[in-house]
Amino acid sequence: MKKFIDNVIREKKDQFKAIMGKEQRVENMIEDLKNLNLSNEKLEEVIKVARKYV
């Protein structure tokens, strides 16, 4: 039973790390997009594409 619990905890830690990694990448992408100084029209186009994949 203890081994099962340890495996579940390890699995949840890995899932959490993956989620946090995705959040960090998204935050970095947002900063990069801000630095590009795109027009609102282009920015809306980028957001539409991003929503498909997120």
N, CA, C, O and CB atoms as a CASP TS submission, in Angstrom:
PFRMAT TS
TARGET T0000
AUTHOR 0000-0000-0000
METHOD Language model
MODEL 1
PARENT N/A
ATOM      1  N   MET     1       0.828  -1.198   0.000  1.00  0.00           N
ATOM      2  CA  MET     1       0.000   0.000   0.000  1.00  0.00           C
ATOM      3  C   MET     1       0.870   1.258   0.000  1.00  0.00           C
ATOM      4  O   MET     1       0.593   2.210  -0.731  1.00  0.00           O
ATOM      5  CB  MET     1      -0.941   0.000   1.215  1.00  0.00           C
ATOM      6  N   LYS     2       1.911   1.260   0.813  1.00  0.00           N
ATOM      7  CA  LYS     2       2.787   2.431   0.886  1.00  0.00           C
ATOM      8  C   LYS     2       3.445   2.694  -0.466  1.00  0.00           C
ATOM      9  O   LYS     2       3.578   3.845  -0.883  1.00  0.00           O
ATOM     10  CB  LYS     2       3.863   2.236   1.973  1.00  0.00           C
ATOM     11  N   LYS     3       3.857   1.628  -1.148  1.00  0.00           N
ATOM     12  CA  LYS     3       4.488   1.779  -2.455  1.00  0.00           C
ATOM     13  C   LYS     3       3.506   2.397  -3.456  1.00  0.00           C
ATOM     14  O   LYS     3       3.891   3.234  -4.272  1.00  0.00           O
ATOM     15  CB  LYS     3       4.996   0.415  -2.971  1.00  0.00           C
ATOM     16  N   PHE     4       2.252   1.986  -3.390  1.00  0.00           N
ATOM     17  CA  PHE     4       1.215   2.532  -4.264  1.00  0.00           C
ATOM     18  C   PHE     4       1.052   4.032  -4.012  1.00  0.00           C
ATOM     19  O   PHE     4       0.996   4.825  -4.952  1.00  0.00           O
ATOM     20  CB  PHE     4      -0.129   1.797  -4.042  1.00  0.00           C
ATOM     21  N   ILE     5       0.977   4.405  -2.751  1.00  0.00           N
ATOM     22  CA  ILE     5       0.819   5.822  -2.383  1.00  0.00           C
ATOM     23  C   ILE     5       2.022   6.628  -2.863  1.00  0.00           C
ATOM     24  O   ILE     5       1.863   7.731  -3.385  1.00  0.00           O
ATOM     25  CB  ILE     5       0.648   5.977  -0.846  1.00  0.00           C
ATOM     26  N   ASP     6       3.220   6.083  -2.687  1.00  0.00           N
ATOM     27  CA  ASP     6       4.427   6.772  -3.155  1.00  0.00           C
ATOM     28  C   ASP     6       4.398   6.976  -4.668  1.00  0.00           C
ATOM     29  O   ASP     6       4.797   8.027  -5.169  1.00  0.00           O
ATOM     30  CB  ASP     6       5.681   5.981  -2.757  1.00  0.00           C
ATOM     31  N   ASN     7       3.921   5.961  -5.390  1.00  0.00           N
ATOM     32  CA  ASN     7       3.832   6.072  -6.851  1.00  0.00           C
ATOM     33  C   ASN     7       2.833   7.149  -7.260  1.00  0.00           C
ATOM     34  O   ASN     7       3.088   7.915  -8.189  1.00  0.00           O
ATOM     35  CB  ASN     7       3.431   4.724  -7.468  1.00  0.00           C
ATOM     36  N   VAL     8       1.702   7.206  -6.571  1.00  0.00           N
ATOM     37  CA  VAL     8       0.684   8.218  -6.875  1.00  0.00           C
ATOM     38  C   VAL     8       1.245   9.612  -6.609  1.00  0.00           C
ATOM     39  O   VAL     8       1.061  10.520  -7.420  1.00  0.00           O
ATOM     40  CB  VAL     8      -0.600   7.980  -6.034  1.00  0.00           C
ATOM     41  N   ILE     9       1.921   9.785  -5.486  1.00  0.00           N
ATOM     42  CA  ILE     9       2.513  11.085  -5.143  1.00  0.00           C
ATOM     43  C   ILE     9       3.541  11.485  -6.201  1.00  0.00           C
ATOM     44  O   ILE     9       3.562  12.637  -6.635  1.00  0.00           O
ATOM     45  CB  ILE     9       3.175  11.036  -3.735  1.00  0.00           C
ATOM     46  N   ARG    10       4.384  10.559  -6.615  1.00  0.00           N
ATOM     47  CA  ARG    10       5.404  10.839  -7.627  1.00  0.00           C
ATOM     48  C   ARG    10       4.743  11.246  -8.948  1.00  0.00           C
ATOM     49  O   ARG    10       5.185  12.184  -9.611  1.00  0.00           O
ATOM     50  CB  ARG    10       6.316   9.604  -7.837  1.00  0.00           C
ATOM     51  N   GLU    11       3.681  10.529  -9.318  1.00  0.00           N
ATOM     52  CA  GLU    11       2.964  10.835 -10.559  1.00  0.00           C
ATOM     53  C   GLU    11       2.347  12.231 -10.503  1.00  0.00           C
ATOM     54  O   GLU    11       2.417  12.977 -11.479  1.00  0.00           O
ATOM     55  CB  GLU    11       1.871   9.786 -10.821  1.00  0.00           C
ATOM     56  N   LYS    12       1.748  12.586  -9.375  1.00  0.00           N
ATOM     57  CA  LYS    12       1.129  13.906  -9.237  1.00  0.00           C
ATOM     58  C   LYS    12       2.183  15.006  -9.275  1.00  0.00           C
ATOM     59  O   LYS    12       1.943  16.076  -9.835  1.00  0.00           O
ATOM     60  CB  LYS    12       0.326  13.989  -7.929  1.00  0.00           C
ATOM     61  N   LYS    13       3.344  14.754  -8.685  1.00  0.00           N
ATOM     62  CA  LYS    13       4.427  15.740  -8.732  1.00  0.00           C
ATOM     63  C   LYS    13       4.852  15.984 -10.176  1.00  0.00           C
ATOM     64  O   LYS    13       5.061  17.128 -10.581  1.00  0.00           O
ATOM     65  CB  LYS    13       5.634  15.268  -7.889  1.00  0.00           C
ATOM     66  N   ASP    14       4.979  14.902 -10.953  1.00  0.00           N
ATOM     67  CA  ASP    14       5.367  15.037 -12.357  1.00  0.00           C
ATOM     68  C   ASP    14       4.320  15.818 -13.137  1.00  0.00           C
ATOM     69  O   ASP    14       4.666  16.662 -13.964  1.00  0.00           O
ATOM     70  CB  ASP    14       5.575  13.658 -12.992  1.00  0.00           C
ATOM     71  N   GLN    15       3.039  15.544 -12.882  1.00  0.00           N
ATOM     72  CA  GLN    15       1.961  16.264 -13.560  1.00  0.00           C
ATOM     73  C   GLN    15       2.011  17.748 -13.207  1.00  0.00           C
ATOM     74  O   GLN    15       1.841  18.603 -14.077  1.00  0.00           O
ATOM     75  CB  GLN    15       0.587  15.669 -13.183  1.00  0.00           C
ATOM     76  N   PHE    16       2.243  18.050 -11.940  1.00  0.00           N
ATOM     77  CA  PHE    16       2.315  19.436 -11.484  1.00  0.00           C
ATOM     78  C   PHE    16       3.480  20.163 -12.157  1.00  0.00           C
ATOM     79  O   PHE    16       3.339  21.305 -12.594  1.00  0.00           O
ATOM     80  CB  PHE    16       2.463  19.493  -9.951  1.00  0.00           C
ATOM     81  N   LYS    17       4.625  19.495 -12.235  1.00  0.00           N
ATOM     82  CA  LYS    17       5.791  20.104 -12.884  1.00  0.00           C
ATOM     83  C   LYS    17       5.498  20.395 -14.350  1.00  0.00           C
ATOM     84  O   LYS    17       5.897  21.436 -14.872  1.00  0.00           O
ATOM     85  CB  LYS    17       7.023  19.185 -12.763  1.00  0.00           C
ATOM     86  N   ALA    18       4.802  19.479 -15.012  1.00  0.00           N
ATOM     87  CA  ALA    18       4.460  19.684 -16.424  1.00  0.00           C
ATOM     88  C   ALA    18       3.532  20.880 -16.584  1.00  0.00           C
ATOM     89  O   ALA    18       3.706  21.690 -17.495  1.00  0.00           O
ATOM     90  CB  ALA    18       3.802  18.423 -17.012  1.00  0.00           C
ATOM     91  N   ILE    19       2.549  20.989 -15.700  1.00  0.00           N
ATOM     92  CA  ILE    19       1.607  22.112 -15.758  1.00  0.00           C
ATOM     93  C   ILE    19       2.337  23.424 -15.515  1.00  0.00           C
ATOM     94  O   ILE    19       2.112  24.399 -16.230  1.00  0.00           O
ATOM     95  CB  ILE    19       0.474  21.933 -14.725  1.00  0.00           C
ATOM     96  N   MET    20       3.201  23.458 -14.523  1.00  0.00           N
ATOM     97  CA  MET    20       3.938  24.683 -14.222  1.00  0.00           C
ATOM     98  C   MET    20       4.851  25.059 -15.384  1.00  0.00           C
ATOM     99  O   MET    20       5.015  26.241 -15.686  1.00  0.00           O
ATOM    100  CB  MET    20       4.760  24.515 -12.932  1.00  0.00           C
ATOM    101  N   GLY    21       5.437  24.074 -16.030  1.00  0.00           N
ATOM    102  CA  GLY    21       6.282  24.342 -17.192  1.00  0.00           C
ATOM    103  C   GLY    21       5.490  24.976 -18.319  1.00  0.00           C
ATOM    104  O   GLY    21       5.970  25.894 -18.983  1.00  0.00           O
ATOM    105  N   LYS    22       4.271  24.486 -18.535  1.00  0.00           N
ATOM    106  CA  LYS    22       3.411  25.051 -19.578  1.00  0.00           C
ATOM    107  C   LYS    22       3.046  26.489 -19.242  1.00  0.00           C
ATOM    108  O   LYS    22       3.056  27.357 -20.114  1.00  0.00           O
ATOM    109  CB  LYS    22       2.136  24.205 -19.752  1.00  0.00           C
ATOM    110  N   GLU    23       2.725  26.741 -17.979  1.00  0.00           N
ATOM    111  CA  GLU    23       2.380  28.110 -17.572  1.00  0.00           C
ATOM    112  C   GLU    23       3.547  29.053 -17.819  1.00  0.00           C
ATOM    113  O   GLU    23       3.361  30.171 -18.299  1.00  0.00           O
ATOM    114  CB  GLU    23       1.975  28.151 -16.085  1.00  0.00           C
ATOM    115  N   GLN    24       4.742  28.600 -17.493  1.00  0.00           N
ATOM    116  CA  GLN    24       5.926  29.441 -17.679  1.00  0.00           C
ATOM    117  C   GLN    24       6.146  29.739 -19.154  1.00  0.00           C
ATOM    118  O   GLN    24       6.485  30.864 -19.521  1.00  0.00           O
ATOM    119  CB  GLN    24       7.171  28.764 -17.085  1.00  0.00           C
ATOM    120  N   ARG    25       5.952  28.726 -20.006  1.00  0.00           N
ATOM    121  CA  ARG    25       6.121  28.943 -21.446  1.00  0.00           C
ATOM    122  C   ARG    25       5.097  29.943 -21.966  1.00  0.00           C
ATOM    123  O   ARG    25       5.420  30.802 -22.786  1.00  0.00           O
ATOM    124  CB  ARG    25       5.998  27.616 -22.212  1.00  0.00           C
ATOM    125  N   VAL    26       3.864  29.830 -21.488  1.00  0.00           N
ATOM    126  CA  VAL    26       2.818  30.755 -21.926  1.00  0.00           C
ATOM    127  C   VAL    26       3.162  32.176 -21.494  1.00  0.00           C
ATOM    128  O   VAL    26       3.017  33.118 -22.273  1.00  0.00           O
ATOM    129  CB  VAL    26       1.442  30.338 -21.355  1.00  0.00           C
ATOM    130  N   GLU    27       3.619  32.331 -20.251  1.00  0.00           N
ATOM    131  CA  GLU    27       4.001  33.664 -19.771  1.00  0.00           C
ATOM    132  C   GLU    27       5.143  34.237 -20.608  1.00  0.00           C
ATOM    133  O   GLU    27       5.146  35.425 -20.930  1.00  0.00           O
ATOM    134  CB  GLU    27       4.412  33.605 -18.287  1.00  0.00           C
ATOM    135  N   ASN    28       6.103  33.396 -20.957  1.00  0.00           N
ATOM    136  CA  ASN    28       7.218  33.856 -21.791  1.00  0.00           C
ATOM    137  C   ASN    28       6.736  34.261 -23.177  1.00  0.00           C
ATOM    138  O   ASN    28       7.201  35.256 -23.734  1.00  0.00           O
ATOM    139  CB  ASN    28       8.288  32.762 -21.908  1.00  0.00           C
ATOM    140  N   MET    29       5.803  33.492 -23.737  1.00  0.00           N
ATOM    141  CA  MET    29       5.252  33.822 -25.050  1.00  0.00           C
ATOM    142  C   MET    29       4.521  35.155 -25.004  1.00  0.00           C
ATOM    143  O   MET    29       4.640  35.962 -25.926  1.00  0.00           O
ATOM    144  CB  MET    29       4.306  32.714 -25.533  1.00  0.00           C
ATOM    145  N   ILE    30       3.765  35.390 -23.936  1.00  0.00           N
ATOM    146  CA  ILE    30       3.040  36.658 -23.800  1.00  0.00           C
ATOM    147  C   ILE    30       4.024  37.821 -23.776  1.00  0.00           C
ATOM    148  O   ILE    30       3.806  38.833 -24.442  1.00  0.00           O
ATOM    149  CB  ILE    30       2.171  36.660 -22.517  1.00  0.00           C
ATOM    150  N   GLU    31       5.093  37.684 -23.020  1.00  0.00           N
ATOM    151  CA  GLU    31       6.107  38.749 -22.958  1.00  0.00           C
ATOM    152  C   GLU    31       6.731  38.982 -24.331  1.00  0.00           C
ATOM    153  O   GLU    31       6.939  40.125 -24.739  1.00  0.00           O
ATOM    154  CB  GLU    31       7.206  38.393 -21.932  1.00  0.00           C
ATOM    155  N   ASP    32       7.029  37.890 -25.044  1.00  0.00           N
ATOM    156  CA  ASP    32       7.610  38.025 -26.386  1.00  0.00           C
ATOM    157  C   ASP    32       6.656  38.754 -27.319  1.00  0.00           C
ATOM    158  O   ASP    32       7.077  39.606 -28.102  1.00  0.00           O
ATOM    159  CB  ASP    32       7.959  36.647 -26.965  1.00  0.00           C
ATOM    160  N   LEU    33       5.365  38.419 -27.238  1.00  0.00           N
ATOM    161  CA  LEU    33       4.378  39.074 -28.101  1.00  0.00           C
ATOM    162  C   LEU    33       4.267  40.564 -27.786  1.00  0.00           C
ATOM    163  O   LEU    33       4.118  41.386 -28.690  1.00  0.00           O
ATOM    164  CB  LEU    33       3.007  38.403 -27.947  1.00  0.00           C
ATOM    165  N   LYS    34       4.340  40.904 -26.507  1.00  0.00           N
ATOM    166  CA  LYS    34       4.287  42.319 -26.126  1.00  0.00           C
ATOM    167  C   LYS    34       5.469  43.077 -26.721  1.00  0.00           C
ATOM    168  O   LYS    34       5.336  44.225 -27.143  1.00  0.00           O
ATOM    169  CB  LYS    34       4.275  42.470 -24.590  1.00  0.00           C
ATOM    170  N   ASN    35       6.614  42.427 -26.748  1.00  0.00           N
ATOM    171  CA  ASN    35       7.827  43.073 -27.256  1.00  0.00           C
ATOM    172  C   ASN    35       7.807  43.266 -28.766  1.00  0.00           C
ATOM    173  O   ASN    35       8.562  44.086 -29.288  1.00  0.00           O
ATOM    174  CB  ASN    35       9.038  42.262 -26.872  1.00  0.00           C
ATOM    175  N   LEU    36       6.955  42.525 -29.480  1.00  0.00           N
ATOM    176  CA  LEU    36       6.885  42.650 -30.936  1.00  0.00           C
ATOM    177  C   LEU    36       6.136  43.897 -31.385  1.00  0.00           C
ATOM    178  O   LEU    36       6.275  44.330 -32.529  1.00  0.00           O
ATOM    179  CB  LEU    36       6.224  41.429 -31.523  1.00  0.00           C
ATOM    180  N   ASN    37       5.344  44.476 -30.488  1.00  0.00           N
ATOM    181  CA  ASN    37       4.551  45.671 -30.808  1.00  0.00           C
ATOM    182  C   ASN    37       3.695  45.471 -32.061  1.00  0.00           C
ATOM    183  O   ASN    37       3.737  46.277 -32.991  1.00  0.00           O
ATOM    184  CB  ASN    37       5.472  46.877 -31.002  1.00  0.00           C
ATOM    185  N   LEU    38       2.926  44.393 -32.067  1.00  0.00           N
ATOM    186  CA  LEU    38       2.051  44.093 -33.200  1.00  0.00           C
ATOM    187  C   LEU    38       0.829  45.001 -33.198  1.00  0.00           C
ATOM    188  O   LEU    38       0.420  45.516 -32.157  1.00  0.00           O
ATOM    189  CB  LEU    38       1.616  42.624 -33.167  1.00  0.00           C
ATOM    190  N   SER    39       0.256  45.187 -34.380  1.00  0.00           N
ATOM    191  CA  SER    39      -1.002  45.927 -34.458  1.00  0.00           C
ATOM    192  C   SER    39      -2.093  45.071 -33.816  1.00  0.00           C
ATOM    193  O   SER    39      -1.938  43.858 -33.676  1.00  0.00           O
ATOM    194  CB  SER    39      -1.366  46.291 -35.947  1.00  0.00           C
ATOM    195  N   ASN    40      -3.183  45.705 -33.433  1.00  0.00           N
ATOM    196  CA  ASN    40      -4.281  44.964 -32.803  1.00  0.00           C
ATOM    197  C   ASN    40      -4.807  43.866 -33.711  1.00  0.00           C
ATOM    198  O   ASN    40      -5.159  42.783 -33.242  1.00  0.00           O
ATOM    199  CB  ASN    40      -5.416  45.911 -32.429  1.00  0.00           C
ATOM    200  N   GLU    41      -4.863  44.139 -35.009  1.00  0.00           N
ATOM    201  CA  GLU    41      -5.360  43.159 -35.973  1.00  0.00           C
ATOM    202  C   GLU    41      -4.470  41.913 -35.988  1.00  0.00           C
ATOM    203  O   GLU    41      -4.971  40.789 -35.956  1.00  0.00           O
ATOM    204  CB  GLU    41      -5.432  43.779 -37.381  1.00  0.00           C
ATOM    205  N   LYS    42      -3.170  42.114 -36.037  1.00  0.00           N
ATOM    206  CA  LYS    42      -2.229  40.991 -36.039  1.00  0.00           C
ATOM    207  C   LYS    42      -2.268  40.256 -34.705  1.00  0.00           C
ATOM    208  O   LYS    42      -2.185  39.028 -34.666  1.00  0.00           O
ATOM    209  CB  LYS    42      -0.798  41.483 -36.332  1.00  0.00           C
ATOM    210  N   LEU    43      -2.394  40.995 -33.627  1.00  0.00           N
ATOM    211  CA  LEU    43      -2.447  40.391 -32.304  1.00  0.00           C
ATOM    212  C   LEU    43      -3.682  39.509 -32.161  1.00  0.00           C
ATOM    213  O   LEU    43      -3.605  38.422 -31.588  1.00  0.00           O
ATOM    214  CB  LEU    43      -2.440  41.473 -31.222  1.00  0.00           C
ATOM    215  N   GLU    44      -4.816  39.967 -32.676  1.00  0.00           N
ATOM    216  CA  GLU    44      -6.037  39.163 -32.637  1.00  0.00           C
ATOM    217  C   GLU    44      -5.862  37.876 -33.426  1.00  0.00           C
ATOM    218  O   GLU    44      -6.352  36.822 -33.021  1.00  0.00           O
ATOM    219  CB  GLU    44      -7.224  39.960 -33.185  1.00  0.00           C
ATOM    220  N   GLU    45      -5.165  37.960 -34.550  1.00  0.00           N
ATOM    221  CA  GLU    45      -4.907  36.782 -35.377  1.00  0.00           C
ATOM    222  C   GLU    45      -4.045  35.771 -34.614  1.00  0.00           C
ATOM    223  O   GLU    45      -4.313  34.570 -34.648  1.00  0.00           O
ATOM    224  CB  GLU    45      -4.215  37.190 -36.700  1.00  0.00           C
ATOM    225  N   VAL    46      -3.020  36.258 -33.934  1.00  0.00           N
ATOM    226  CA  VAL    46      -2.145  35.394 -33.142  1.00  0.00           C
ATOM    227  C   VAL    46      -2.937  34.731 -32.019  1.00  0.00           C
ATOM    228  O   VAL    46      -2.751  33.544 -31.753  1.00  0.00           O
ATOM    229  CB  VAL    46      -0.960  36.201 -32.562  1.00  0.00           C
ATOM    230  N   ILE    47      -3.814  35.480 -31.360  1.00  0.00           N
ATOM    231  CA  ILE    47      -4.620  34.940 -30.262  1.00  0.00           C
ATOM    232  C   ILE    47      -5.543  33.841 -30.770  1.00  0.00           C
ATOM    233  O   ILE    47      -5.708  32.818 -30.106  1.00  0.00           O
ATOM    234  CB  ILE    47      -5.442  36.056 -29.590  1.00  0.00           C
ATOM    235  N   LYS    48      -6.148  34.041 -31.944  1.00  0.00           N
ATOM    236  CA  LYS    48      -7.025  33.011 -32.519  1.00  0.00           C
ATOM    237  C   LYS    48      -6.267  31.711 -32.732  1.00  0.00           C
ATOM    238  O   LYS    48      -6.765  30.635 -32.401  1.00  0.00           O
ATOM    239  CB  LYS    48      -7.625  33.492 -33.850  1.00  0.00           C
ATOM    240  N   VAL    49      -5.070  31.808 -33.282  1.00  0.00           N
ATOM    241  CA  VAL    49      -4.262  30.614 -33.531  1.00  0.00           C
ATOM    242  C   VAL    49      -3.859  29.965 -32.210  1.00  0.00           C
ATOM    243  O   VAL    49      -3.910  28.742 -32.079  1.00  0.00           O
ATOM    244  CB  VAL    49      -3.007  30.966 -34.362  1.00  0.00           C
ATOM    245  N   ALA    50      -3.461  30.769 -31.240  1.00  0.00           N
ATOM    246  CA  ALA    50      -3.024  30.237 -29.946  1.00  0.00           C
ATOM    247  C   ALA    50      -4.157  29.504 -29.237  1.00  0.00           C
ATOM    248  O   ALA    50      -3.925  28.474 -28.603  1.00  0.00           O
ATOM    249  CB  ALA    50      -2.497  31.366 -29.056  1.00  0.00           C
ATOM    250  N   ARG    51      -5.370  30.019 -29.337  1.00  0.00           N
ATOM    251  CA  ARG    51      -6.509  29.381 -28.664  1.00  0.00           C
ATOM    252  C   ARG    51      -6.775  27.985 -29.202  1.00  0.00           C
ATOM    253  O   ARG    51      -7.251  27.117 -28.470  1.00  0.00           O
ATOM    254  CB  ARG    51      -7.758  30.235 -28.819  1.00  0.00           C
ATOM    255  N   LYS    52      -6.472  27.763 -30.474  1.00  0.00           N
ATOM    256  CA  LYS    52      -6.670  26.434 -31.066  1.00  0.00           C
ATOM    257  C   LYS    52      -5.789  25.392 -30.387  1.00  0.00           C
ATOM    258  O   LYS    52      -6.173  24.229 -30.264  1.00  0.00           O
ATOM    259  CB  LYS    52      -6.373  26.469 -32.572  1.00  0.00           C
ATOM    260  N   TYR    53      -4.612  25.814 -29.949  1.00  0.00           N
ATOM    261  CA  TYR    53      -3.619  24.867 -29.445  1.00  0.00           C
ATOM    262  C   TYR    53      -3.495  24.838 -27.930  1.00  0.00           C
ATOM    263  O   TYR    53      -2.766  24.011 -27.383  1.00  0.00           O
ATOM    264  CB  TYR    53      -2.294  25.186 -30.029  1.00  0.00           C
ATOM    265  N   VAL    54      -4.192  25.721 -27.259  1.00  0.00           N
ATOM    266  CA  VAL    54      -4.082  25.757 -25.789  1.00  0.00           C
ATOM    267  C   VAL    54      -5.275  25.079 -25.175  1.00  0.00           C
ATOM    268  O   VAL    54      -5.379  25.000 -23.951  1.00  0.00           O
ATOM    269  CB  VAL    54      -3.968  27.207 -25.267  1.00  0.00           C
TER
END
